[in-house]
Amino acid sequence: MRVHTAYEGALGDHFAHRATDSPYNAYTDRPAVLALAGDVTGLRVLDAGCGAGHYITELRARGAAEVVGVDGSATLLGHARERIAGDPAVRLHRHDLEEPLTFLADSSFDVVVMALVHHHVEARRQLLAEMHRVLRPGGVLVLSTTHPIADWTWHGGSYFDEERVEATVGDGLTINYRRMTLQTFLNELLDAGFALERVAEPRAAEEARRVDERRYLKTQRTPFFLAVRMRKDPGTLATR
Ligand SMILES: C[S@@+](CC[C@H](N)C(=O)[O-])C[C@H]1O[C@@H](n2cnc3c(N)ncnc32)[C@H](O)[C@@H]1O
């Protein structure tokens, strides 16, 4: 198996820390994605690109019956393992999301959460086809990404540039991902067979003001993330 290594070592530790209380991850992306996921009580959830497991523990606290976390980074999976503290309803897999998830059965999840991951992946169409395959009919995919306007503001050039970019995340560390237009982002999801149900351009929740007022205020002016709730086979409205 090819192994994804981008978030190993210092970058993995940095992200695990940042996801705990940063205005952007903890108070902007996560509340929006969890709100779009809705009531997960009793549901089987896949967290694709689970990082340090912050979503996993939130989903379990909200009543998810079982959560499967998949990530390519051994460092982040180590943090996730600590965070889930032996919860028997959670399974973790190390896997490169550039490759099909052959270890997951067809139609075996009610909900897939994929937060701030899919812009890292080049084989996005294959990844979305895989998310579609593992969801049951009527199942829901909640996906967040960097906002195309934010990427245009940070990286410049033309809004329509769709190149790989590097972003500094602090402590001299950088991440690498593909910026894309809104039409590319949405059309790839629609082409994969999902129907769009809801869109969010989240701003930080009020609690972020206490953590970092400057960044909190920044999120009230500038979009950082874009999140969508998509449905597989909308004719089959068997889920909440
Ligand atoms: C910004 S973090 C988001 C983590 C988590 N979803 C969250 O929001 O807390 C991006 C995650 O994507 C994972 N990732 C990026 N590319 C990947 C790939 N090709 N295969 C598996 N995981 C990947 C990284 O290891 C990292 O955990």
The ligand as an ORCA input file, in Angstrom:
! r2SCAN-3c Opt
* xyz 0 1
  C      -6.535     19.539      7.771
  S      -6.388     17.883      8.361
  C      -8.103     17.560      8.775
  C      -8.274     16.446      9.770
  C      -9.690     16.264     10.330
  N     -10.644     15.958      9.304
  C     -10.128     17.488     11.082
  O     -10.796     18.345     10.498
  O      -9.779     17.610     12.268
  C      -6.154     16.986      6.874
  C      -6.072     15.492      7.092
  O      -6.098     14.830      5.842
  C      -5.190     13.749      5.888
  N      -4.793     13.438      4.513
  C      -4.392     14.302      3.564
  N      -4.143     13.643      2.411
  C      -4.391     12.326      2.649
  C      -4.314     11.144      1.869
  N      -3.917     11.172      0.599
  N      -4.661      9.984      2.462
  C      -5.058      9.929      3.752
  N      -5.150     11.019      4.540
  C      -4.816     12.192      3.999
  C      -4.046     14.258      6.736
  O      -3.253     13.208      7.248
  C      -4.805     15.028      7.804
  O      -5.185     14.201      8.865
*
